[in-house]
């Protein structure tokens, strides 16, 4: 298969060999067809089977009555794991295409045209809905019929092909034309593009047919106070693409000249790209969703006040993010702003490591680096359709996926045939300390890499030894965690609460699972990228000698397979929680596969003569659309410059970020000193207690004054106490974060819980209903005179705080203190003499 992979490779010898192979002239080169065809045919021939297999699998699952979340999971497993192997086996042992020929065999031709038929037929359905004014049920009712009709024609064609040992000598001109590989490749390429255009999101209510057309007819965010217009956005997108083309031309010229300065230019470009990312993409707004952030900041505060991760301190995100946030609190103030900077630091680290991976994966490094810088902007702009800040929640990128990405980079830096290095061991060890999820993902990437190499090399028993070696750093990580916990807390780590979140009976977590919208099919492009890489890998595993001599397998197995496994890992979050914004998490590994492929395809196709050169317009059109939307999304005004505040819907017309550009343009902070002052001001903002001008933070504003009253009481009656009993959560409130009012009040007074609690959300998800029992059994002895704050409507408190209050009342007498609050009651723990008047 593949000079495609060799063109992607950053190994100079492999790239040179590939260019020599694919540019061979003479009669043999003419017989094998043009270079673009030799590059595209293996991918497209297998992709045709993949498209058909996915469509047929979806129909079979529907017929079998599998629906909802089980359907989503089954389709993902089939598309990502089964189809690549099955299609590779069918291609090699059933279809057996001779890719050196200009024409394809009957079976291969029928498969290709069946895939084209199903793509075009399905793409026509949204158009029919648009013209006829149909509703969404028109798609749901007819998509199965279309696939079944194509399947029947496909089966009939295959049965007919079985009766032909070869095409007739005097075949019909149309049949001869249909067997031309150039025709099939062009037809399937265009069909895939049209399908991705028409089927990305099927919305019968959209009077512009789909969001791609709507972008240029009614540009988004036009209601912003100062929108960035469509014409400037289009011009900027065109200029950015022109810059990419210019860098590609420059690198091509340096390659042709065998310039000694090329490596220095590439290294300098990588350093410059990293600097641009760090400088241009830091968000000075420090916009946060307090509901999500407290589930990480709370445990860090608990650790700051003496708690120990994995002993009495737990987070939804694992112990690693707790420690990272704790380090931030040691260096800066104990505020939400500090926690947000920690998250941004981890996200910026993710961008940097990902850019290094991209640099390793492609021959065309200069344009790839520029596209990598743009990819970060695309991610920020696309997050939640451009209406939310990607840094709002702490678990989007870095805090969740840094260790697995570290493994991808470590594998890409290995010199074949090595399977391990100090960096692979370090990635696994850090993952073991980080979280259970990170450990599973990191080990999964490494084991998949080891398994495919062992199968390729026909050494399956080697996998046993390699598997043990891969597990040793994980064991080391667990041992280090155990020793650290034992030294700090005098007890062994309690792994049960961290595994509780994955329990099938965790009813709190089940509310997070959302089944995929059947009208949203944009995630199929990600599955196609996974399919292409893994299908190529399985082809090489099943038939190592099926490829031409000199083709480099190592770029595929050492770089593209690990990145594909990361793509599978990050896309799986969408499978479990199919909110469209979660699919944005997979943008980076997807771009790491798509950018090298697009650059190689453009470089090859642009060198051709004739109509084939028009295929270059497809990636150019995609780039123009994406960068136009990115410009419209990111370059509009920041929130705090709005004349009217945003509603609590999360869909605000103005930009949810305040990047360096916004700081200068919208706030007049153009000098380093002014920027630093603005950042310091945002760092000390107190969401919930005050309005900070950011919708995500102001969503949790304390409208009833519960937190403010509790803060006032603590500062009046417990100023010198390091910990206070605060039970003011309200689970029946319309504001979800009101349940965590106790955490907010303690955080803003520089104290923490008297009882061994991490934070309401983390504890509830980790412990479930068993937390109340644990706290009832906790070794806590209240002293005479201690302050206890209780919600006035005690019947609305959750089971955790209700259980604590019941134990307190059973063991002590509470004396009420005078305070005008209508929401919170303050008590003192009475002494032996009981409550004293006054």
C-alpha atoms as one frame of an Amber mdcrd trajectory, in Angstrom:
protein
   0.000   0.000   0.000   2.104   2.290   0.437   4.008   5.169  -0.686   1.220
   7.109   1.049   2.794   6.295   4.369   6.277   6.893   2.995   5.293  10.310
   1.788   4.080  10.985   5.335   7.297   9.720   6.854   9.843  12.059   8.332
  12.666   9.583   7.742  14.711  11.130   4.927  15.800   7.848   3.380  12.266
   6.486   3.355  10.918   9.629   1.763  13.591   9.659  -0.903  12.994   6.002
  -1.705   9.297   6.590  -2.010   9.796   9.494  -4.365  12.125   7.417  -6.481
   9.668   4.532  -6.601   6.641   6.581  -7.486   8.286   8.821 -10.012   9.816
   6.027 -12.051   9.356   6.727 -15.722   9.456   4.501 -18.747   7.023   1.943
 -19.987   6.551   0.336 -16.593   5.580   3.646 -15.022   3.065   4.266 -17.785
   1.582   0.781 -17.427   1.036   1.294 -13.745  -0.769   4.574 -14.263  -0.079
   8.091 -12.996   1.490   8.712  -9.619  -1.651  10.102  -7.987  -3.538   6.960
  -8.956  -0.900   4.633  -7.540  -1.001   6.649  -4.331  -4.795   6.770  -3.991
  -5.913   3.387  -5.323  -4.919   1.165  -2.365  -6.597   3.505   0.107  -9.765
   3.986  -1.929 -10.111   0.315  -2.857 -10.137  -0.646   0.833 -12.249   2.372
   1.810 -14.987   1.223  -0.562 -15.267  -1.991   1.447 -15.172   0.004   4.667
 -18.042   2.264   3.566 -20.170  -0.719   2.572 -19.306  -2.617   5.735 -20.275
   0.303   7.954 -23.582   0.896   6.129 -24.488  -2.787   6.239 -23.513  -3.050
   9.910 -25.770  -0.127  10.822 -28.719  -1.773   9.084 -28.028  -5.172  10.663
 -27.907  -3.618  14.133 -31.213  -1.901  13.452 -32.811  -5.112  12.239 -31.498
  -6.887  15.342 -33.229  -4.288  17.513 -29.998  -2.862  18.950 -30.546   0.824
  19.590 -29.471   3.717  21.777 -26.124   3.604  23.562 -25.571  -0.057  22.650
 -25.955   0.841  18.973 -23.434   3.669  19.289 -20.924   1.413  21.013 -21.456
  -1.431  18.527 -21.008   0.849  15.502 -17.836   2.309  16.988 -16.356  -1.119
  17.709 -17.296  -2.437  14.277 -15.989   0.627  12.445 -12.788   1.066  14.446
 -11.742  -2.490  15.269 -13.484  -5.128  13.148 -13.842  -3.549   9.703 -10.140
  -2.687   9.235  -9.148  -6.324   9.797 -12.051  -7.872   7.889 -11.622  -5.596
   4.884  -7.878  -6.211   4.792  -8.479  -9.967   4.819 -11.129  -9.717   2.109
  -8.933  -7.565  -0.099  -5.973  -9.923   0.212  -7.656 -13.307   0.037 -10.949
 -12.752  -1.795 -10.766  -9.659  -4.013  -6.999  -9.924  -4.651  -6.710  -6.661
  -6.601  -3.745  -6.114  -8.892  -3.063  -2.493  -8.068  -0.334  -2.247 -10.706
  -2.957  -2.492 -13.453  -4.833   0.494 -14.865  -8.098  -1.450 -14.736  -9.628
  -3.319 -11.812 -11.197  -6.749 -11.696 -14.961  -7.358 -11.719 -15.326  -7.857
  -7.958 -13.238  -4.815  -7.069 -15.147  -2.686  -9.586 -18.507  -3.809  -8.224
 -17.417  -3.021  -4.649 -16.247   0.433  -5.671 -19.385   1.372  -7.576 -21.616
  -0.038  -4.820 -19.842   2.247  -2.342 -20.279   5.192  -4.708 -23.956   4.317
  -5.090 -24.642   4.140  -1.351 -22.784   7.424  -0.707 -24.573   9.320  -3.471
 -27.977   7.836  -2.611 -27.653   8.729   1.046 -26.361  12.188   0.155 -29.429
  12.736  -1.992 -31.839  12.161   0.911 -31.140  15.510   2.667 -31.640  17.229
  -0.683 -34.993  15.454  -1.111 -35.982  16.498   2.411 -35.030  20.079   1.622
 -36.958  20.207  -1.669 -40.046  18.358  -0.441 -40.196  19.998   2.955 -39.975
  16.633   4.715 -39.351  16.144   8.407 -36.550  14.330  10.183 -38.479  11.053
  10.163 -38.117  11.017   6.367 -34.395  10.332   6.813 -34.933   7.737   9.528
 -37.586   5.925   7.490 -35.720   5.846   4.181 -32.051   5.469   5.029 -32.494
   1.773   5.762 -34.377   1.224   2.508 -31.634   2.936   0.517 -28.911   0.792
   2.085 -30.940  -2.392   1.561 -31.549  -1.506  -2.096 -27.836  -0.917  -2.696
 -27.029  -4.142  -0.833 -29.360  -6.083  -3.120 -27.740  -4.601  -6.236 -24.301
  -5.216  -4.749 -25.112  -8.865  -4.061 -26.543  -9.328  -7.555 -23.405  -7.811
  -9.069 -21.139 -10.067  -7.043 -23.133 -13.157  -8.028 -22.789 -12.188 -11.656
 -19.061 -11.587 -11.181 -18.629 -15.101  -9.824 -19.749 -16.449 -13.182 -17.151
 -14.463 -15.074 -13.608 -15.724 -15.063 -12.733 -12.558 -16.931 -14.454  -9.721
 -18.679 -15.472 -10.472 -22.317 -12.901  -9.579 -24.925 -15.290  -7.157 -26.521
 -16.751  -5.597 -23.423 -19.205  -2.757 -23.679 -17.405   0.618 -23.718 -19.309
   1.681 -20.599 -18.146  -1.437 -18.738 -14.564  -0.817 -19.819 -14.813   2.801
 -18.696 -16.266   1.722 -15.332 -13.300  -0.586 -14.729 -10.773   2.218 -15.180
  -9.058   2.801 -11.855  -8.731   6.516 -12.551 -12.498   6.788 -13.020 -13.213
   4.760  -9.887 -10.745   6.732  -7.786 -12.165  10.069  -8.898 -15.759   8.905
  -8.416 -15.158   7.517  -4.925 -13.135  10.552  -3.833 -15.832  12.964  -4.973
 -18.544  10.762  -3.425 -16.806  10.745  -0.057 -16.463  14.527  -0.193 -20.112
  15.037  -1.186 -21.281  12.629   1.513 -19.253  14.379   4.200 -20.712  17.674
   2.979 -24.343  16.532   2.846 -24.459  14.088   5.755 -22.417  15.929   8.381
 -25.601  17.049  10.080 -29.030  16.472   8.564 -31.314  19.281   9.684 -34.686
  19.461   7.872 -35.480  22.744   9.614 -32.436  24.457   8.096 -33.648  26.648
   5.235 -30.064  26.724   3.907 -29.887  22.923   3.630 -26.863  22.504   5.902
 -24.354  24.403   7.993 -21.715  24.469   5.244 -23.946  26.559   2.977 -25.315
  28.563   5.885 -21.782  29.683   6.749 -21.629  31.759   3.580 -25.318  32.739
   3.387 -25.958  33.740   6.995 -22.553  33.878   8.723 -22.581  32.884  12.407
 -22.055  35.354  15.240 -23.316  38.252  13.116 -25.336  39.413  16.131 -22.107
  40.127  17.986 -21.492  43.682  19.124 -18.570  43.886  16.681 -18.635  40.825
  14.413 -15.774  39.880  12.173 -17.305  40.073   8.696 -17.539  37.269   6.159
 -15.457  39.039   3.532 -12.463  39.653   5.847 -12.807  36.091   7.134 -12.734
  34.652   3.615  -9.773  36.831   2.687  -7.887  35.840   5.822  -8.589  32.144
   5.206  -7.303  32.455   1.641  -4.166  34.240   2.831  -3.502  31.567   5.447
  -3.829  28.817   2.848  -1.522  30.789   0.566   1.031  30.910   3.396   0.793
  27.128   3.736   1.346  26.750  -0.015   4.328  29.113   0.113   5.959  27.099
   2.889   5.339  23.918   0.920   6.986  25.440  -2.144   9.952  26.600  -0.050
  10.473  23.191   1.515  10.130  21.439  -1.837  12.790  23.710  -3.292  15.150
  23.062  -0.384  14.579  19.333  -0.763  15.332  19.411  -4.462  18.510  21.381
  -3.817  19.547  19.006  -1.001  20.128  22.122   1.058  22.254  21.705   4.175
  20.172  24.433   5.835  16.925  22.451   5.570  17.209  20.780   8.971  18.005
  24.085  10.677  15.032  25.705   8.969  12.761  22.874  10.095  14.022  22.952
  13.688  13.663  26.731  13.841  10.147  26.461  12.440   9.216  23.919  15.122
  10.519  26.193  17.895   8.706  29.185  16.401   5.460  27.205  16.129   5.682
  26.206  19.803   6.286  29.841  20.814   3.308  30.980  18.727   1.061  28.434
  20.413   2.177  29.399  23.919   1.845  33.134  23.272  -1.207  33.308  21.024
  -3.460  30.723  22.663  -3.243  31.559  26.349  -6.704  32.719  27.418  -6.548
  35.707  29.754 -10.282  35.624  30.488  -9.778  32.647  32.861 -13.330  31.661
  32.024 -14.512  28.720  34.122 -17.478  26.534  34.833 -17.347  26.465  38.638
 -19.488  23.322  38.740 -16.829  21.280  36.918 -13.773  23.058  38.269 -14.638
  22.480  41.902 -14.540  18.722  41.339 -10.790  19.146  40.827 -10.072  22.269
  42.859 -11.933  20.892  45.900  -9.713  17.818  46.313  -6.631  20.005  45.758
  -7.813  22.302  48.569  -8.399  19.257  50.744  -4.798  18.202  50.063  -3.612
  21.741  50.795  -5.253  21.449  54.224  -3.729  18.071  55.062  -5.616  15.569
  52.952  -3.837  12.841  50.997  -4.766  11.796  47.450  -5.922   8.179  47.267
  -6.331   8.042  51.055  -9.033  10.555  51.936  -8.908  12.832  48.887 -10.454
  11.802  45.584 -11.230  13.501  42.291 -13.285  12.470  39.293 -10.175  13.083
  37.194  -7.705  11.032  39.255  -4.825  11.798  41.634  -2.507  13.288  38.972
  -4.681  16.358  38.292  -5.106  16.831  42.054  -1.341  17.019  42.555  -0.900
  19.295  39.544  -3.575  21.661  40.865  -2.046  21.472  44.345   1.284  22.636
  42.905  -0.551  25.564  41.326  -2.133  26.459  44.670   1.312  26.355  46.286
   2.613  28.838  43.715  -0.430  31.100  43.480  -3.562  32.103  45.379  -6.205
  29.502  46.199  -8.672  30.707  43.585 -10.516  29.375  40.594  -8.206  31.489
  38.434  -5.168  29.547  39.621  -6.901  26.255  38.889  -7.783  27.514  35.413
  -4.180  28.494  34.713  -3.118  24.976  35.731  -5.601  23.558  33.229  -4.363
  25.905  30.518  -0.785  24.909  31.298  -1.713  21.260  30.774  -3.622  22.080
  27.574  -0.743  24.141  26.173   1.569  21.237  27.001  -0.784  18.973  25.059
  -0.669  21.294  22.034   3.130  21.351  22.164   3.565  17.570  22.404   0.994
  17.075  19.659   2.858  19.493  17.399   6.050  17.480  17.968   4.164  14.326
  16.944   2.889  16.038  13.804   6.425  17.145  12.997   7.546  13.511  13.204
   4.706  12.235  11.034   5.115  14.173   7.821   7.720  14.813   5.154   6.349
  18.304   4.494   7.223  19.742   7.885   7.029  23.491   7.263   3.442  23.617
   5.939   2.440  20.939   8.452   3.684  23.056  11.348   1.706  26.059  10.162
  -1.388  23.895   9.751  -0.708  22.553  13.245  -0.767  26.072  14.666  -4.041
  26.659  12.808  -5.441  23.386  14.197  -5.289  24.772  17.730  -7.315  27.779
  16.583  -9.780  25.452  14.861 -10.227  23.454  18.060 -10.876  26.571  20.126
 -13.226  28.004  17.502 -15.265  24.834  16.980 -15.711  23.927  20.628 -19.474
  23.743  21.286 -20.088  25.413  17.934 -18.011  28.433  18.927 -20.206  29.401
  21.862 -18.190  27.969  24.742 -14.636  28.178  26.001 -12.614  24.970  25.619
 -10.955  25.749  28.973 -14.267  26.002  30.845 -14.038  22.420  32.060 -10.786
  21.031  33.484 -10.919  17.612  31.825 -11.071  18.478  28.124  -7.491  17.794
  26.976  -4.362  17.984  29.103  -5.628  16.710  32.435  -7.175  13.731  30.677
  -4.926  12.866  27.725  -1.379  14.102  28.430   0.073  10.692  29.448  -1.384
   8.846  26.408  -0.083  11.578  24.092   3.306  11.257  25.776   3.305   7.577
  24.826   2.461   8.443  21.200   5.409  10.855  21.045   7.742   8.392  22.774
   6.877   5.642  20.267   7.333   7.994  17.320  10.884   8.744  18.508  11.945
   5.083  18.730  14.473   3.778  16.239  13.234   0.499  14.704  13.286  -2.298
  15.725  13.187  -0.989  19.325   9.896  -1.316  21.197  10.799   0.438  24.445
  12.719   3.421  25.730  13.061   5.384  28.922  10.358   7.700  27.586   7.813
   4.916  26.972   8.466   3.671  30.506   8.136   7.208  31.881   4.834   7.731
  30.037   3.346   4.550  31.496   4.680   5.268  34.981   3.240   8.804  34.959
  -0.053   7.406  33.661  -0.119   4.980  36.592   0.223   7.931  38.946  -2.161
  10.101  36.928  -5.464   8.235  36.751  -6.976   4.856  35.990  -8.315   6.177
  32.686  -4.911   7.539  31.634  -3.230   4.264  32.562  -5.669   2.185  30.504
  -5.317   4.527  27.514  -1.519   4.688  27.659  -1.124   0.943  28.055  -3.683
   0.350  25.305  -1.670   2.440  22.837   1.574   0.663  23.717   0.061  -2.838
  23.656  -1.631  -2.210  20.292   1.722  -1.074  18.907   3.505  -4.119  20.331
   0.806  -6.519  19.178   0.736  -5.368  15.561   4.523  -5.445  15.337   4.659
  -8.944  16.838   2.064 -10.189  14.366   3.814  -8.488  11.463   7.099 -10.099
  12.436   5.413 -13.489  12.958   6.568 -13.501  16.578   3.351 -13.789  18.615
   5.168 -15.247  21.632   7.348 -12.173  21.784   4.224 -10.259  22.713   4.161
 -12.086  26.059   7.587 -10.787  27.016   6.893  -7.355  25.580   3.601  -7.230
  27.465   5.375  -7.882  30.753   7.914  -5.142  29.960   5.084  -2.738  29.142
   3.366  -3.493  32.459   6.444  -3.028  34.649   6.370   0.816  34.539   2.668
   0.705  35.423   3.486  -1.460  38.430   6.256   0.981  39.334   3.758   3.839
  39.194   1.358   2.033  41.516   4.210   1.184  43.911   5.337   4.814  43.998
   1.766   5.920  44.683   1.478   3.356  47.466   4.731   4.460  49.104   3.836
   8.136  48.830   0.400   7.578  50.355   1.838   5.409  53.101   4.487   7.966
  54.017   2.062  10.913  54.053  -1.089   9.376  55.510   0.162   6.194  57.157
  -2.307   4.111  55.200  -2.455   2.242  51.914  -4.198   3.818  48.896  -7.910
   3.169  48.651  -8.458   2.253  45.003 -12.128   1.439  45.492 -13.491   5.003
  45.220 -11.567   5.615  41.992 -12.997   2.470  40.429 -16.493   3.222  41.723
 -17.021   5.714  38.901 -16.826   2.870  36.389 -19.287   0.722  38.293 -22.449
  -0.309  36.458 -24.587   0.665  39.455 -23.282   4.217  39.667 -26.619   5.950
  39.092 -25.121   9.434  39.345 -22.865   8.807  36.370 -25.560   7.256  34.181
 -27.083  10.687  33.672 -23.921  11.655  31.782 -24.449   8.999  29.114 -26.254
  10.394  26.070 -27.096   8.439  22.946 -25.937   9.818  19.618 -28.259  11.946
  17.530 -29.016   9.859  14.405 -29.102  13.076  12.366 -25.496  13.910  13.279
 -23.059  11.867  11.179 -19.982  14.076  11.355 -18.216  11.530  13.550 -18.018
   9.081  10.625 -15.068  11.017   9.174 -13.092  10.127  12.300 -13.990   6.463
  11.881 -12.819   6.611   8.269  -9.421   7.949   9.357  -9.110   5.139  11.913
 -10.154   2.607   9.276  -7.611   3.753   6.668  -4.601   3.492   9.010  -5.573
   0.250  10.740  -6.611  -1.360   7.454  -3.154  -0.598   6.063  -1.552  -2.004
   9.229  -3.579  -5.227   9.066  -2.766  -5.572   5.366   0.936  -5.498   6.199
   0.398  -7.937   9.072  -1.516 -10.441   6.950   0.760 -10.172   3.902   4.143
  -8.593   4.711   5.456  -9.400   1.226   2.488  -7.935  -0.596   4.175  -4.551
  -0.887   6.974  -3.367  -3.116  10.528  -3.645  -1.858  11.893  -0.548  -0.179
   8.547   0.684   1.161   8.968   1.794   4.761   6.598   0.081   7.202   8.093
   1.739  10.256   6.489   5.138   9.683   3.101   3.454   9.758   3.635   1.285
  12.842   5.745   3.711  14.886   3.867   6.931  14.145   0.496   6.520  12.516
  -0.754   3.485  14.445  -0.084   5.055  17.900  -1.745   8.321  16.812  -4.708
   6.331  15.488  -5.064   4.568  18.827  -5.063   7.974  20.533  -7.755   9.089
  18.080  -9.777   6.024  19.003  -9.319   6.793  22.703 -10.362  10.435  22.424
 -13.259   9.708  20.069 -14.587   7.064  22.453 -15.642   9.846  24.831 -18.177
  10.903  22.219 -19.454   7.331  22.022 -20.274   7.283  25.720 -21.464  10.868
  25.963 -22.653  11.807  22.510 -22.873  15.562  22.925 -21.414  17.054  19.769
 -18.933  19.246  21.670 -17.219  16.126  23.023 -16.258  15.132  19.485 -14.009
  18.197  19.381 -11.672  16.318  21.733 -10.685  14.114  18.790  -9.704  17.017
  16.521  -5.990  16.858  17.303  -5.253  13.189  16.570  -7.574  13.412  13.566
  -5.651  16.413  12.217  -2.370  14.597  12.874  -3.546  11.923  10.422  -5.329
  14.219   7.983  -2.645  16.907   7.579   0.140  14.580   6.329  -2.359  12.797
   4.075  -3.657  16.056   2.618  -0.174  17.479   2.027   1.025  14.284   0.351
  -2.115  14.137  -1.800  -1.835  17.783  -2.847   1.872  17.482  -3.637   1.243
  14.411  -5.779  -1.953  15.513  -7.510  -0.726  19.027  -8.282   2.171  17.532
 -10.221  -0.194  15.671 -12.562  -1.581  16.851 -15.878  -5.195  16.884 -16.930
  -8.468  16.804 -14.931  -6.895  14.886 -12.031  -5.430  18.174 -10.826  -8.938
  19.340  -9.972  -8.943  16.932  -7.015  -6.689  19.469  -5.266  -9.773  21.642
  -4.903 -11.263  19.228  -2.343  -8.730  19.752   0.490  -8.481  23.432  -0.451
 -12.268  23.820  -0.145 -12.246  22.061   3.230  -9.425  24.287   4.465 -11.183
  27.422   3.222 -14.409  26.508   5.013 -12.742  25.573   8.287 -10.484  28.627
   8.445 -13.324  30.967   7.489 -15.434  29.683  10.369 -12.408  29.868  12.679
 -11.870  33.510  11.779 -15.528  34.374  12.344 -15.542  32.554  15.669 -12.293
  33.679  17.269 -11.964  37.217  15.961 -15.214  38.587  17.336 -15.320  40.648
  20.512 -14.718  39.218  23.941 -17.521  38.779  26.490 -16.592  41.594  28.817
 -16.890  44.197  26.054 -20.568  43.446  25.465 -23.060  46.246  25.894 -25.580
  43.756  27.295 -24.617  40.691  29.347 -25.049  37.206  27.923 -28.027  35.173
  28.938 -27.447  32.030  30.987 -27.712  29.816  27.918 -24.038  29.474  27.074
 -24.772  30.730  23.520 -23.320  34.211  23.469 -22.599  36.127  20.316 -19.223
  37.373  21.486 -16.029  35.351  21.703 -15.681  33.210  24.834 -11.916  33.837
  24.853  -9.658  36.747  25.597  -6.498  35.836  23.723  -3.586  38.208  23.271
  -5.359  39.765  20.280  -8.523  40.394  22.319  -6.551  41.808  25.238  -5.006
  44.459  23.011  -7.947  45.164  20.680 -10.866  44.919  23.121  -9.290  45.897
  26.451  -6.446  48.200  25.432  -3.890  45.950  27.147  -1.154  45.968  24.535
   1.955  46.098  26.723   3.288  43.190  28.802   2.699  45.170  32.004  -0.922
  45.919  31.099  -1.551  42.300  30.189  -0.031  41.152  33.495  -2.233  43.566
  35.451  -5.336  42.321  33.680  -4.374  38.705  34.341  -3.749  39.411  38.024
  -7.142  41.060  38.290  -8.884  38.031  36.755  -6.812  35.682  38.909  -8.348
  37.086  42.092 -11.955  37.198  40.890 -14.421  35.318  43.101 -17.103  33.583
  41.014 -20.305  32.668  42.878 -19.586  35.434  45.374 -19.529  38.111  42.662
 -20.339  38.462  38.977 -17.171  38.283  36.911 -18.546  39.007  33.419 -18.116
  35.471  32.103 -21.282  33.454  31.380 -19.878  30.089  32.449 -18.763  31.497
  35.808 -21.777  33.758  36.363 -24.076  30.793  35.751 -23.224  29.757  39.313
 -23.754  33.193  40.865 -25.197  32.951  44.382 -28.479  34.794  43.818 -29.936
  33.943  47.267 -26.790  34.909  49.158 -26.277  31.479  50.739 -22.513  31.438
  50.194 -22.095  35.093  51.175 -24.001  34.510  54.415 -21.911  31.449  55.225
 -18.677  33.324  54.498 -19.781  36.140  56.774 -20.586  33.697  59.603 -17.278
  31.840  59.276 -15.259  35.063  59.256 -17.176  36.276  62.315 -17.188  33.156
  64.486 -14.432  30.850  63.177 -11.722  33.117  61.790  -8.902  31.168  63.428
 -10.209  27.688  62.717  -8.563  25.713  59.864 -11.680  23.590  59.261 -15.400
  24.146  59.797 -18.502  21.980  59.521 -20.593  23.540  56.738 -23.764  21.788
  55.565 -25.518  24.215  53.229 -25.887  22.234  49.998 -29.277  22.292  48.297
 -29.911  19.358  45.948 -33.398  20.548  44.963 -32.131  23.856  43.626 -32.555
  24.830  39.979 -28.879  25.822  39.969 -26.836  22.624  39.828 -23.846  24.195
  41.550 -25.936  25.164  44.620 -25.374  21.606  45.796 -21.721  22.552  46.313
 -22.404  25.736  48.293 -20.533  24.290  51.284 -17.386  23.875  49.195 -17.624
  27.443  47.891 -18.051  28.965  51.327 -15.047  27.149  52.771 -12.849  27.924
  49.771 -13.504  31.658  50.010 -12.605  31.705  53.701  -9.338  29.818  53.213
 -10.572  26.768  55.114 -11.869  23.298  54.311 -14.226  20.629  55.555 -14.037
  19.394  59.125 -15.124  16.029  57.755 -13.053  13.959  55.263 -14.666  15.310
  52.117 -12.951  16.129  48.806 -15.783  17.975  47.091 -19.455  17.271  46.674
 -19.340  16.300  43.003 -16.182  14.180  43.167 -17.304  12.366  46.298 -20.781
  11.697  44.962 -19.487  10.249  41.698 -16.723   8.237  43.349 -18.523   6.935
  46.411 -22.137   7.080  45.310 -24.625   6.487  48.120 -21.965   4.802  50.279
 -20.330   8.142  51.144 -22.892   9.004  53.824 -22.112   5.733  55.575 -18.362
   6.346  55.338 -18.725   9.785  56.874 -20.982   8.459  59.606 -18.112   6.150
  60.561 -15.370   8.808  60.228 -13.166   9.472  63.251 -14.342  13.049  63.850
 -14.944  14.349  67.383 -16.533  17.810  67.568 -15.176  20.116  70.260 -17.127
  22.428  72.520 -17.746  25.767  70.850 -17.161  24.596  67.287 -19.145  26.348
  64.576 -21.659  24.326  62.546 -23.505  25.921  59.625 -26.686  24.274  58.360
 -29.060  25.074  55.540 -32.291  26.430  56.952 -34.272  24.119  54.684 -32.478
  21.022  55.998 -34.858  18.663  54.250 -33.418  19.765  50.879 -29.851  18.721
  51.699 -28.324  15.708  50.021 -27.766  12.340  51.714 -24.129  13.120  52.540
 -24.778  16.299  54.501 -27.996  14.912  55.956 -26.039  11.930  57.320 -23.403
  14.186  58.873 -26.076  16.355  60.502 -27.832  13.301  61.952 -24.577  12.084
  63.503 -23.828  15.517  64.962 -27.274  15.751  66.540 -26.867  12.261  67.938
 -23.536  13.103  69.589 -23.789  16.788  70.515 -26.143  19.604  71.342 -26.281
  22.534  68.913 -26.931  26.078  70.087 -28.195  28.578  67.522 -26.348  31.861
  67.026 -28.135  35.073  66.017 -27.777  36.070  62.349 -30.226  37.733  59.948
 -29.644  35.185  57.165 -32.806  33.643  55.735 -30.873  30.717  54.189 -28.247
  29.575  56.724 -28.423  28.852  60.443 -25.265  29.105  62.567 -24.781  26.801
  65.578 -22.218  26.327  68.303 -21.502  22.904  69.775 -22.713  23.089  73.351
 -20.615  22.096  76.346 -21.657  19.860  79.256 -23.897  22.580  80.610 -25.857
  22.813  77.360 -26.865  26.026  75.623 -26.390  29.174  77.688 -28.647  32.213
  77.181 -27.031  35.169  75.378
